[in-house]
Amino acid sequence: MNFDLFIGIDYSGAETATSRLKSLQVYCARPGELPQKERSRAASNNGQPCNWSRKEVAAWLIELASEGVRYIAGIDHGFSFPQSYFDRHELTNWPQFLDDFVRHWPSDRDHTYVDFIRDGDSDAWPDWPGPGLRTGDVREFRLCERWTSSAKSVFQFDVQGSVAKSTHAGIPWLKRIRDAPGARTHIWPFDGWQIPHDKAVLAEVYPSIFRNRYPRENRTTDEQDAYAVARWLGECAARGILSGYFDPSLILPERQMASREGWILGIA
């Protein structure tokens, strides 16, 4: 399984889609090399690199794929919701979930906080139905979360280690990446468990699984998570074991559920 680039993205749901966030970190590694911090293409007033925004990260991933760069990007937010959510809203597949979700949670709009949507602040969007019932209970878990010892529900906001805000901020960007004209991206496992040889790949990761395998050195916690993801992906590819993680040991009903709920790469 050959990739040109291994990307680790420590995501953030803070502020707006265009806000430059210190907590949003990106590291990249080429085959056989250690990951390096990837800087935003924008420059501040003094000519120094800026922090990334969610909007810019998505545009960068689309651009890389359109240029034919075959990368694998591990992103640490939930890519979907539990089966119970699908059942409540009579959703049968992930593309249908995406369309429904972005209608109620337009967190990819400029100047929009996830908390604005949570609070039902719809003054700027007369046609917006609000989040409505598109929420869940903190006791609802996806199968892949139940297979870990510490993963939190995608509905659990406002606690340390929560991924709810980054999940609600990030899912609309997955749809944008997937729907980009001439998209050459494969969002695993929703677009198929088998990885095509001619597309870039996006996968959900949980950095806590392998964060402590690598010395932290002078990196912040967010930098370390992005670094660890990129390094783990590169090392697994070099050892010839990465393909095994794309084929977790699931029986057919579990695999069908995970095709809607998603799966965390690294949990086998």
C-alpha atoms as an extended CHARMM CRD file, in Angstrom:
* protein
*
       268  EXT
         1         1  MET       CA              0.0000000000        0.0000000000        0.0000000000  PROA      1               0.0000000000
         2         2  ASN       CA              1.9470000000        2.9840000000       -1.2960000000  PROA      2               0.0000000000
         3         3  PHE       CA              1.2890000000        6.5700000000       -0.2430000000  PROA      3               0.0000000000
         4         4  ASP       CA              3.1790000000        9.7260000000       -1.1360000000  PROA      4               0.0000000000
         5         5  LEU       CA              2.3810000000       11.4730000000        2.1180000000  PROA      5               0.0000000000
         6         6  PHE       CA              1.2640000000       10.5510000000        5.6300000000  PROA      6               0.0000000000
         7         7  ILE       CA             -0.7270000000       13.3030000000        7.3270000000  PROA      7               0.0000000000
         8         8  GLY       CA             -1.7330000000       13.6400000000       10.9640000000  PROA      8               0.0000000000
         9         9  ILE       CA             -4.3420000000       16.2730000000       11.8180000000  PROA      9               0.0000000000
        10        10  ASP       CA             -5.1430000000       17.1860000000       15.4000000000  PROA      10              0.0000000000
        11        11  TYR       CA             -8.5290000000       18.7950000000       14.8460000000  PROA      11              0.0000000000
        12        12  SER       CA            -10.3550000000       21.5370000000       16.7250000000  PROA      12              0.0000000000
        13        13  GLY       CA            -13.9800000000       22.6240000000       16.8560000000  PROA      13              0.0000000000
        14        14  ALA       CA            -13.2020000000       25.9500000000       18.5140000000  PROA      14              0.0000000000
        15        15  GLU       CA            -14.4240000000       29.2990000000       17.2310000000  PROA      15              0.0000000000
        16        16  THR       CA            -15.3860000000       29.5140000000       13.5350000000  PROA      16              0.0000000000
        17        17  ALA       CA            -14.4590000000       27.7410000000       10.3200000000  PROA      17              0.0000000000
        18        18  THR       CA            -12.2310000000       30.6500000000        9.3100000000  PROA      18              0.0000000000
        19        19  SER       CA            -10.5870000000       31.2150000000       12.7130000000  PROA      19              0.0000000000
        20        20  ARG       CA             -6.8780000000       30.4210000000       12.8870000000  PROA      20              0.0000000000
        21        21  LEU       CA             -6.5110000000       27.9890000000       15.7440000000  PROA      21              0.0000000000
        22        22  LYS       CA             -3.4210000000       27.1300000000       17.7340000000  PROA      22              0.0000000000
        23        23  SER       CA             -5.0800000000       23.8440000000       18.6510000000  PROA      23              0.0000000000
        24        24  LEU       CA             -5.4370000000       22.7950000000       14.9970000000  PROA      24              0.0000000000
        25        25  GLN       CA             -2.1450000000       21.1350000000       14.1130000000  PROA      25              0.0000000000
        26        26  VAL       CA             -0.9210000000       19.3250000000       10.9980000000  PROA      26              0.0000000000
        27        27  TYR       CA              2.1540000000       17.0970000000       10.6000000000  PROA      27              0.0000000000
        28        28  CYS       CA              3.2950000000       15.3660000000        7.4150000000  PROA      28              0.0000000000
        29        29  ALA       CA              5.7830000000       12.6190000000        6.6430000000  PROA      29              0.0000000000
        30        30  ARG       CA              7.0720000000       11.2870000000        3.3700000000  PROA      30              0.0000000000
        31        31  PRO       CA              7.9420000000        7.5920000000        3.1150000000  PROA      31              0.0000000000
        32        32  GLY       CA             11.0060000000        6.7800000000        5.2080000000  PROA      32              0.0000000000
        33        33  GLU       CA             11.0800000000       10.2130000000        6.8740000000  PROA      33              0.0000000000
        34        34  LEU       CA             10.0010000000       11.5560000000       10.2520000000  PROA      34              0.0000000000
        35        35  PRO       CA              6.9800000000       13.8650000000       10.3370000000  PROA      35              0.0000000000
        36        36  GLN       CA              7.4870000000       17.5890000000       10.1060000000  PROA      36              0.0000000000
        37        37  LYS       CA              5.1090000000       20.3360000000       11.1290000000  PROA      37              0.0000000000
        38        38  GLU       CA              3.1020000000       21.5140000000        8.1250000000  PROA      38              0.0000000000
        39        39  ARG       CA              2.5970000000       25.2450000000        8.0890000000  PROA      39              0.0000000000
        40        40  SER       CA             -0.4180000000       27.1040000000        6.7980000000  PROA      40              0.0000000000
        41        41  ARG       CA              0.0370000000       28.5600000000        3.3190000000  PROA      41              0.0000000000
        42        42  ALA       CA             -1.1680000000       31.9380000000        4.5900000000  PROA      42              0.0000000000
        43        43  ALA       CA              1.1500000000       34.5190000000        6.0840000000  PROA      43              0.0000000000
        44        44  SER       CA              0.5150000000       36.9340000000        8.9090000000  PROA      44              0.0000000000
        45        45  ASN       CA              1.1470000000       40.6790000000        8.6980000000  PROA      45              0.0000000000
        46        46  ASN       CA              4.7960000000       40.1950000000        9.6420000000  PROA      46              0.0000000000
        47        47  GLY       CA              5.3150000000       37.5120000000        7.0200000000  PROA      47              0.0000000000
        48        48  GLN       CA              5.4020000000       34.6320000000        9.4910000000  PROA      48              0.0000000000
        49        49  PRO       CA              3.2660000000       31.4980000000        9.0100000000  PROA      49              0.0000000000
        50        50  CYS       CA             -0.2080000000       31.5500000000       10.5380000000  PROA      50              0.0000000000
        51        51  ASN       CA             -2.1500000000       28.8810000000       12.3400000000  PROA      51              0.0000000000
        52        52  TRP       CA             -4.5290000000       26.7590000000       10.2790000000  PROA      52              0.0000000000
        53        53  SER       CA             -8.2810000000       27.2260000000       10.0050000000  PROA      53              0.0000000000
        54        54  ARG       CA            -10.6860000000       24.3740000000        9.3590000000  PROA      54              0.0000000000
        55        55  LYS       CA            -11.6720000000       25.9000000000        6.0290000000  PROA      55              0.0000000000
        56        56  GLU       CA             -8.0480000000       26.1100000000        4.9400000000  PROA      56              0.0000000000
        57        57  VAL       CA             -7.2550000000       22.5200000000        5.9700000000  PROA      57              0.0000000000
        58        58  ALA       CA            -10.1510000000       21.2330000000        3.8550000000  PROA      58              0.0000000000
        59        59  ALA       CA             -9.0730000000       23.3330000000        0.8550000000  PROA      59              0.0000000000
        60        60  TRP       CA             -5.5090000000       22.0590000000        1.2090000000  PROA      60              0.0000000000
        61        61  LEU       CA             -6.6180000000       18.4080000000        1.3020000000  PROA      61              0.0000000000
        62        62  ILE       CA             -8.7780000000       18.9500000000       -1.7910000000  PROA      62              0.0000000000
        63        63  GLU       CA             -5.8900000000       20.6440000000       -3.5840000000  PROA      63              0.0000000000
        64        64  LEU       CA             -3.4230000000       17.8650000000       -2.7820000000  PROA      64              0.0000000000
        65        65  ALA       CA             -5.8280000000       15.2140000000       -4.0290000000  PROA      65              0.0000000000
        66        66  SER       CA             -6.5960000000       17.1530000000       -7.2240000000  PROA      66              0.0000000000
        67        67  GLU       CA             -2.8550000000       17.3770000000       -7.9020000000  PROA      67              0.0000000000
        68        68  GLY       CA             -2.6290000000       13.5990000000       -7.7470000000  PROA      68              0.0000000000
        69        69  VAL       CA             -0.8620000000       13.3790000000       -4.3800000000  PROA      69              0.0000000000
        70        70  ARG       CA             -1.8330000000       10.0360000000       -2.8880000000  PROA      70              0.0000000000
        71        71  TYR       CA             -1.9330000000       10.7750000000        0.8140000000  PROA      71              0.0000000000
        72        72  ILE       CA             -3.5230000000        9.2150000000        3.8260000000  PROA      72              0.0000000000
        73        73  ALA       CA             -4.7790000000       11.7230000000        6.3750000000  PROA      73              0.0000000000
        74        74  GLY       CA             -5.7010000000       10.6400000000        9.8890000000  PROA      74              0.0000000000
        75        75  ILE       CA             -8.1210000000       13.1100000000       11.4980000000  PROA      75              0.0000000000
        76        76  ASP       CA             -9.1240000000       12.9200000000       15.1480000000  PROA      76              0.0000000000
        77        77  HSD       CA            -12.8290000000       13.6350000000       15.1460000000  PROA      77              0.0000000000
        78        78  GLY       CA            -15.8370000000       11.4100000000       14.6640000000  PROA      78              0.0000000000
        79        79  PHE       CA            -16.8560000000       10.9200000000       11.0510000000  PROA      79              0.0000000000
        80        80  SER       CA            -20.3940000000        9.7670000000       11.8320000000  PROA      80              0.0000000000
        81        81  PHE       CA            -22.9410000000        9.0510000000       14.5950000000  PROA      81              0.0000000000
        82        82  PRO       CA            -24.2060000000        5.8960000000       16.3410000000  PROA      82              0.0000000000
        83        83  GLN       CA            -26.6820000000        3.5390000000       14.7170000000  PROA      83              0.0000000000
        84        84  SER       CA            -29.3340000000        4.6930000000       17.2020000000  PROA      84              0.0000000000
        85        85  TYR       CA            -29.1780000000        8.1580000000       15.6030000000  PROA      85              0.0000000000
        86        86  PHE       CA            -29.6600000000        6.6560000000       12.1450000000  PROA      86              0.0000000000
        87        87  ASP       CA            -32.6590000000        4.7130000000       13.4200000000  PROA      87              0.0000000000
        88        88  ARG       CA            -34.2770000000        7.7660000000       15.0350000000  PROA      88              0.0000000000
        89        89  HSD       CA            -34.0970000000        9.8010000000       11.8590000000  PROA      89              0.0000000000
        90        90  GLU       CA            -34.7100000000        6.9590000000        9.4020000000  PROA      90              0.0000000000
        91        91  LEU       CA            -31.3230000000        7.3470000000        7.7610000000  PROA      91              0.0000000000
        92        92  THR       CA            -30.0410000000        4.3290000000        5.8850000000  PROA      92              0.0000000000
        93        93  ASN       CA            -26.5550000000        5.2910000000        4.7310000000  PROA      93              0.0000000000
        94        94  TRP       CA            -23.7150000000        7.7390000000        5.3540000000  PROA      94              0.0000000000
        95        95  PRO       CA            -24.2430000000       10.0470000000        2.3350000000  PROA      95              0.0000000000
        96        96  GLN       CA            -27.8390000000       10.4870000000        3.4630000000  PROA      96              0.0000000000
        97        97  PHE       CA            -26.5860000000       11.2220000000        6.9840000000  PROA      97              0.0000000000
        98        98  LEU       CA            -24.1980000000       13.8810000000        5.6290000000  PROA      98              0.0000000000
        99        99  ASP       CA            -26.9310000000       15.6770000000        3.7120000000  PROA      99              0.0000000000
       100       100  ASP       CA            -29.2270000000       15.6320000000        6.7170000000  PROA      100             0.0000000000
       101       101  PHE       CA            -26.5350000000       16.6850000000        9.1760000000  PROA      101             0.0000000000
       102       102  VAL       CA            -25.2780000000       19.7450000000        7.3010000000  PROA      102             0.0000000000
       103       103  ARG       CA            -28.8360000000       21.0150000000        6.9230000000  PROA      103             0.0000000000
       104       104  HSD       CA            -29.2040000000       21.1260000000       10.7000000000  PROA      104             0.0000000000
       105       105  TRP       CA            -25.5680000000       21.8010000000       11.6540000000  PROA      105             0.0000000000
       106       106  PRO       CA            -24.1090000000       24.2680000000        9.0900000000  PROA      106             0.0000000000
       107       107  SER       CA            -20.9250000000       24.6590000000       11.1160000000  PROA      107             0.0000000000
       108       108  ASP       CA            -18.8630000000       25.1430000000        7.9540000000  PROA      108             0.0000000000
       109       109  ARG       CA            -20.4100000000       28.5680000000        7.3480000000  PROA      109             0.0000000000
       110       110  ASP       CA            -18.1950000000       31.5640000000        7.9370000000  PROA      110             0.0000000000
       111       111  HSD       CA            -18.5360000000       33.3080000000       11.3070000000  PROA      111             0.0000000000
       112       112  THR       CA            -20.3890000000       30.3310000000       12.7860000000  PROA      112             0.0000000000
       113       113  TYR       CA            -19.5700000000       28.7320000000       16.1260000000  PROA      113             0.0000000000
       114       114  VAL       CA            -20.7550000000       25.2320000000       16.9700000000  PROA      114             0.0000000000
       115       115  ASP       CA            -22.1630000000       26.7460000000       20.1490000000  PROA      115             0.0000000000
       116       116  PHE       CA            -24.2770000000       29.1920000000       18.1010000000  PROA      116             0.0000000000
       117       117  ILE       CA            -25.9760000000       26.2000000000       16.5290000000  PROA      117             0.0000000000
       118       118  ARG       CA            -26.3170000000       24.3780000000       19.8410000000  PROA      118             0.0000000000
       119       119  ASP       CA            -28.0470000000       27.4640000000       21.2510000000  PROA      119             0.0000000000
       120       120  GLY       CA            -30.3940000000       27.7100000000       18.2550000000  PROA      120             0.0000000000
       121       121  ASP       CA            -29.1470000000       31.1440000000       17.2020000000  PROA      121             0.0000000000
       122       122  SER       CA            -30.6280000000       31.2660000000       13.6930000000  PROA      122             0.0000000000
       123       123  ASP       CA            -31.0750000000       35.0010000000       13.1400000000  PROA      123             0.0000000000
       124       124  ALA       CA            -28.6090000000       35.0290000000       10.2430000000  PROA      124             0.0000000000
       125       125  TRP       CA            -30.1940000000       32.0460000000        8.4540000000  PROA      125             0.0000000000
       126       126  PRO       CA            -33.9340000000       32.4440000000        7.8660000000  PROA      126             0.0000000000
       127       127  ASP       CA            -34.1520000000       29.0750000000        6.1000000000  PROA      127             0.0000000000
       128       128  TRP       CA            -32.3120000000       27.1330000000        8.8100000000  PROA      128             0.0000000000
       129       129  PRO       CA            -34.4190000000       24.5380000000       10.6860000000  PROA      129             0.0000000000
       130       130  GLY       CA            -32.0850000000       24.6220000000       13.6970000000  PROA      130             0.0000000000
       131       131  PRO       CA            -30.4280000000       21.5720000000       15.2390000000  PROA      131             0.0000000000
       132       132  GLY       CA            -33.8630000000       20.3130000000       16.2710000000  PROA      132             0.0000000000
       133       133  LEU       CA            -33.6880000000       16.6890000000       17.3090000000  PROA      133             0.0000000000
       134       134  ARG       CA            -30.3410000000       16.1630000000       15.5560000000  PROA      134             0.0000000000
       135       135  THR       CA            -28.6510000000       15.5800000000       18.8770000000  PROA      135             0.0000000000
       136       136  GLY       CA            -28.0640000000       12.5870000000       21.0820000000  PROA      136             0.0000000000
       137       137  ASP       CA            -27.3820000000       11.2550000000       24.5430000000  PROA      137             0.0000000000
       138       138  VAL       CA            -23.9090000000       10.9750000000       26.0700000000  PROA      138             0.0000000000
       139       139  ARG       CA            -24.6700000000        7.2920000000       26.7080000000  PROA      139             0.0000000000
       140       140  GLU       CA            -24.9050000000        6.6110000000       22.9770000000  PROA      140             0.0000000000
       141       141  PHE       CA            -21.7460000000        5.1120000000       21.5120000000  PROA      141             0.0000000000
       142       142  ARG       CA            -20.6580000000        3.8130000000       18.1680000000  PROA      142             0.0000000000
       143       143  LEU       CA            -19.3660000000        0.2620000000       17.9770000000  PROA      143             0.0000000000
       144       144  CYS       CA            -15.7810000000        1.4450000000       17.4470000000  PROA      144             0.0000000000
       145       145  GLU       CA            -16.0170000000        3.5800000000       20.6100000000  PROA      145             0.0000000000
       146       146  ARG       CA            -17.2400000000        0.6090000000       22.6250000000  PROA      146             0.0000000000
       147       147  TRP       CA            -14.1560000000       -1.2610000000       21.4420000000  PROA      147             0.0000000000
       148       148  THR       CA            -11.8590000000        1.2430000000       23.1580000000  PROA      148             0.0000000000
       149       149  SER       CA            -11.2900000000        1.8750000000       26.8550000000  PROA      149             0.0000000000
       150       150  SER       CA            -11.6550000000        5.6480000000       26.8950000000  PROA      150             0.0000000000
       151       151  ALA       CA            -13.3150000000        7.0470000000       23.7420000000  PROA      151             0.0000000000
       152       152  LYS       CA            -16.1530000000        9.4370000000       24.5350000000  PROA      152             0.0000000000
       153       153  SER       CA            -19.5240000000        9.7200000000       22.8540000000  PROA      153             0.0000000000
       154       154  VAL       CA            -19.7470000000       12.1030000000       19.9030000000  PROA      154             0.0000000000
       155       155  PHE       CA            -22.6140000000       13.7320000000       21.8250000000  PROA      155             0.0000000000
       156       156  GLN       CA            -20.6310000000       14.4900000000       24.9700000000  PROA      156             0.0000000000
       157       157  PHE       CA            -19.8120000000       18.1990000000       24.9480000000  PROA      157             0.0000000000
       158       158  ASP       CA            -17.9830000000       20.3870000000       27.4500000000  PROA      158             0.0000000000
       159       159  VAL       CA            -15.7360000000       17.8420000000       29.1660000000  PROA      159             0.0000000000
       160       160  GLN       CA            -11.9940000000       17.3530000000       28.9440000000  PROA      160             0.0000000000
       161       161  GLY       CA            -11.0590000000       15.0440000000       26.0970000000  PROA      161             0.0000000000
       162       162  SER       CA            -14.3950000000       15.5240000000       24.3710000000  PROA      162             0.0000000000
       163       163  VAL       CA            -14.5450000000       15.1650000000       20.6010000000  PROA      163             0.0000000000
       164       164  ALA       CA            -18.1550000000       16.3200000000       20.2600000000  PROA      164             0.0000000000
       165       165  LYS       CA            -17.3910000000       19.8860000000       19.2420000000  PROA      165             0.0000000000
       166       166  SER       CA            -14.6750000000       18.9320000000       16.7490000000  PROA      166             0.0000000000
       167       167  THR       CA            -16.9710000000       16.2280000000       15.3430000000  PROA      167             0.0000000000
       168       168  HSD       CA            -19.8620000000       18.6420000000       14.8430000000  PROA      168             0.0000000000
       169       169  ALA       CA            -17.4610000000       21.1750000000       13.3060000000  PROA      169             0.0000000000
       170       170  GLY       CA            -15.6300000000       18.6830000000       11.0980000000  PROA      170             0.0000000000
       171       171  ILE       CA            -18.3460000000       16.5300000000        9.5180000000  PROA      171             0.0000000000
       172       172  PRO       CA            -19.5630000000       19.2550000000        7.1080000000  PROA      172             0.0000000000
       173       173  TRP       CA            -16.0010000000       19.5960000000        5.8000000000  PROA      173             0.0000000000
       174       174  LEU       CA            -15.9050000000       15.8590000000        5.0580000000  PROA      174             0.0000000000
       175       175  LYS       CA            -18.9180000000       16.3890000000        2.8300000000  PROA      175             0.0000000000
       176       176  ARG       CA            -17.2460000000       19.3460000000        1.1140000000  PROA      176             0.0000000000
       177       177  ILE       CA            -14.0820000000       17.3280000000        0.4840000000  PROA      177             0.0000000000
       178       178  ARG       CA            -16.0760000000       14.3750000000       -0.8030000000  PROA      178             0.0000000000
       179       179  ASP       CA            -18.2640000000       16.5440000000       -3.0500000000  PROA      179             0.0000000000
       180       180  ALA       CA            -15.4410000000       18.6580000000       -4.4870000000  PROA      180             0.0000000000
       181       181  PRO       CA            -15.4410000000       18.7080000000       -8.3190000000  PROA      181             0.0000000000
       182       182  GLY       CA            -13.2520000000       15.9020000000       -9.5910000000  PROA      182             0.0000000000
       183       183  ALA       CA            -12.8310000000       14.6110000000       -6.0440000000  PROA      183             0.0000000000
       184       184  ARG       CA            -10.0400000000       12.0790000000       -5.8150000000  PROA      184             0.0000000000
       185       185  THR       CA            -10.5900000000       11.2300000000       -2.1660000000  PROA      185             0.0000000000
       186       186  HSD       CA            -11.7570000000        8.0530000000       -0.4830000000  PROA      186             0.0000000000
       187       187  ILE       CA            -13.2960000000        8.5110000000        2.9560000000  PROA      187             0.0000000000
       188       188  TRP       CA            -12.8490000000        5.2400000000        4.7730000000  PROA      188             0.0000000000
       189       189  PRO       CA            -14.8290000000        3.0730000000        5.3940000000  PROA      189             0.0000000000
       190       190  PHE       CA            -17.8990000000        4.8390000000        3.9970000000  PROA      190             0.0000000000
       191       191  ASP       CA            -16.6210000000        4.8310000000        0.4220000000  PROA      191             0.0000000000
       192       192  GLY       CA            -15.5870000000        1.2070000000        0.7960000000  PROA      192             0.0000000000
       193       193  TRP       CA            -13.3960000000       -0.9060000000        3.0810000000  PROA      193             0.0000000000
       194       194  GLN       CA            -10.9500000000       -1.6030000000        0.2690000000  PROA      194             0.0000000000
       195       195  ILE       CA             -8.5740000000        1.2640000000       -0.5010000000  PROA      195             0.0000000000
       196       196  PRO       CA             -8.2820000000        2.2320000000       -4.1990000000  PROA      196             0.0000000000
       197       197  HSD       CA             -4.8340000000        2.7040000000       -5.6740000000  PROA      197             0.0000000000
       198       198  ASP       CA             -5.5420000000        6.0510000000       -7.3120000000  PROA      198             0.0000000000
       199       199  LYS       CA             -7.1330000000        8.1540000000       -4.5570000000  PROA      199             0.0000000000
       200       200  ALA       CA             -6.1570000000        9.9720000000       -1.4040000000  PROA      200             0.0000000000
       201       201  VAL       CA             -7.6080000000        8.5520000000        1.8070000000  PROA      201             0.0000000000
       202       202  LEU       CA             -9.1690000000       10.1920000000        4.8600000000  PROA      202             0.0000000000
       203       203  ALA       CA             -9.6820000000        8.1230000000        7.9950000000  PROA      203             0.0000000000
       204       204  GLU       CA            -10.7640000000        8.7430000000       11.5580000000  PROA      204             0.0000000000
       205       205  VAL       CA             -8.0600000000        8.2040000000       14.1760000000  PROA      205             0.0000000000
       206       206  TYR       CA             -7.7960000000        8.2720000000       17.9590000000  PROA      206             0.0000000000
       207       207  PRO       CA             -4.3290000000        9.5960000000       18.8640000000  PROA      207             0.0000000000
       208       208  SER       CA             -4.5270000000        8.3200000000       22.4470000000  PROA      208             0.0000000000
       209       209  ILE       CA             -3.9190000000        4.8330000000       21.0820000000  PROA      209             0.0000000000
       210       210  PHE       CA             -0.3630000000        5.6250000000       20.0140000000  PROA      210             0.0000000000
       211       211  ARG       CA              0.4480000000        9.0990000000       21.3880000000  PROA      211             0.0000000000
       212       212  ASN       CA              2.8760000000        7.7790000000       24.0060000000  PROA      212             0.0000000000
       213       213  ARG       CA              4.8410000000        5.5700000000       21.6290000000  PROA      213             0.0000000000
       214       214  TYR       CA              6.9650000000        8.5270000000       20.5850000000  PROA      214             0.0000000000
       215       215  PRO       CA              9.0220000000       10.9790000000       22.6740000000  PROA      215             0.0000000000
       216       216  ARG       CA              7.2310000000       14.2780000000       22.9910000000  PROA      216             0.0000000000
       217       217  GLU       CA             10.3710000000       16.4150000000       22.7980000000  PROA      217             0.0000000000
       218       218  ASN       CA              9.3180000000       20.0930000000       22.5940000000  PROA      218             0.0000000000
       219       219  ARG       CA              5.9180000000       19.5960000000       21.0020000000  PROA      219             0.0000000000
       220       220  THR       CA              2.6690000000       20.7900000000       22.5320000000  PROA      220             0.0000000000
       221       221  THR       CA             -0.0380000000       18.2140000000       23.2460000000  PROA      221             0.0000000000
       222       222  ASP       CA             -1.8260000000       19.1100000000       20.0070000000  PROA      222             0.0000000000
       223       223  GLU       CA              1.4140000000       18.9520000000       18.0280000000  PROA      223             0.0000000000
       224       224  GLN       CA              2.2930000000       15.6010000000       19.5890000000  PROA      224             0.0000000000
       225       225  ASP       CA             -1.0610000000       14.1100000000       18.6090000000  PROA      225             0.0000000000
       226       226  ALA       CA             -0.6940000000       15.2130000000       14.9820000000  PROA      226             0.0000000000
       227       227  TYR       CA              2.9390000000       14.0540000000       14.9310000000  PROA      227             0.0000000000
       228       228  ALA       CA              2.0620000000       10.6480000000       16.4110000000  PROA      228             0.0000000000
       229       229  VAL       CA             -0.6750000000       10.0490000000       13.8560000000  PROA      229             0.0000000000
       230       230  ALA       CA              1.5780000000       10.8840000000       10.9090000000  PROA      230             0.0000000000
       231       231  ARG       CA              4.4430000000        8.8050000000       12.2730000000  PROA      231             0.0000000000
       232       232  TRP       CA              2.2600000000        5.8080000000       13.0890000000  PROA      232             0.0000000000
       233       233  LEU       CA              0.7510000000        5.8170000000        9.6090000000  PROA      233             0.0000000000
       234       234  GLY       CA              4.1820000000        6.0280000000        7.9890000000  PROA      234             0.0000000000
       235       235  GLU       CA              5.6550000000        3.2920000000       10.1620000000  PROA      235             0.0000000000
       236       236  CYS       CA              2.7270000000        0.9480000000        9.5670000000  PROA      236             0.0000000000
       237       237  ALA       CA              3.0660000000        1.4370000000        5.8320000000  PROA      237             0.0000000000
       238       238  ALA       CA              6.8230000000        0.7870000000        5.9890000000  PROA      238             0.0000000000
       239       239  ARG       CA              6.2460000000       -2.4490000000        7.9190000000  PROA      239             0.0000000000
       240       240  GLY       CA              3.5870000000       -3.5890000000        5.4750000000  PROA      240             0.0000000000
       241       241  ILE       CA              0.8740000000       -3.7840000000        8.1280000000  PROA      241             0.0000000000
       242       242  LEU       CA             -1.2310000000       -0.7230000000        7.3300000000  PROA      242             0.0000000000
       243       243  SER       CA             -3.5430000000       -2.6440000000        5.0040000000  PROA      243             0.0000000000
       244       244  GLY       CA             -4.5210000000       -4.9250000000        7.8980000000  PROA      244             0.0000000000
       245       245  TYR       CA             -5.9870000000       -1.9930000000        9.8100000000  PROA      245             0.0000000000
       246       246  PHE       CA             -8.2950000000       -1.2410000000        6.8960000000  PROA      246             0.0000000000
       247       247  ASP       CA             -9.7890000000       -4.7060000000        7.3350000000  PROA      247             0.0000000000
       248       248  PRO       CA            -10.7300000000       -5.0000000000       11.0360000000  PROA      248             0.0000000000
       249       249  SER       CA            -12.0100000000       -8.2970000000       12.3920000000  PROA      249             0.0000000000
       250       250  LEU       CA            -15.7410000000       -7.6150000000       12.1970000000  PROA      250             0.0000000000
       251       251  ILE       CA            -18.5310000000      -10.0580000000       11.5330000000  PROA      251             0.0000000000
       252       252  LEU       CA            -20.9880000000       -9.0950000000        8.7940000000  PROA      252             0.0000000000
       253       253  PRO       CA            -23.5980000000       -7.3180000000       10.9880000000  PROA      253             0.0000000000
       254       254  GLU       CA            -20.8150000000       -5.3370000000       12.6940000000  PROA      254             0.0000000000
       255       255  ARG       CA            -19.2720000000       -4.3870000000        9.3680000000  PROA      255             0.0000000000
       256       256  GLN       CA            -22.6390000000       -3.2430000000        8.0390000000  PROA      256             0.0000000000
       257       257  MET       CA            -23.1320000000       -1.0820000000       11.1170000000  PROA      257             0.0000000000
       258       258  ALA       CA            -19.6180000000        0.3400000000       10.8380000000  PROA      258             0.0000000000
       259       259  SER       CA            -20.3060000000        1.2390000000        7.2040000000  PROA      259             0.0000000000
       260       260  ARG       CA            -22.7760000000        3.7640000000        8.5990000000  PROA      260             0.0000000000
       261       261  GLU       CA            -21.1750000000        4.6340000000       11.9570000000  PROA      261             0.0000000000
       262       262  GLY       CA            -17.5900000000        4.6650000000       10.7390000000  PROA      262             0.0000000000
       263       263  TRP       CA            -14.5400000000        3.0600000000       12.2790000000  PROA      263             0.0000000000
       264       264  ILE       CA            -11.3910000000        4.2560000000       14.0250000000  PROA      264             0.0000000000
       265       265  LEU       CA             -8.2790000000        3.2940000000       12.0880000000  PROA      265             0.0000000000
       266       266  GLY       CA             -5.9650000000        1.4070000000       14.4330000000  PROA      266             0.0000000000
       267       267  ILE       CA             -8.6830000000       -0.5750000000       16.2120000000  PROA      267             0.0000000000
       268       268  ALA       CA             -8.5090000000       -4.0670000000       14.7970000000  PROA      268             0.0000000000
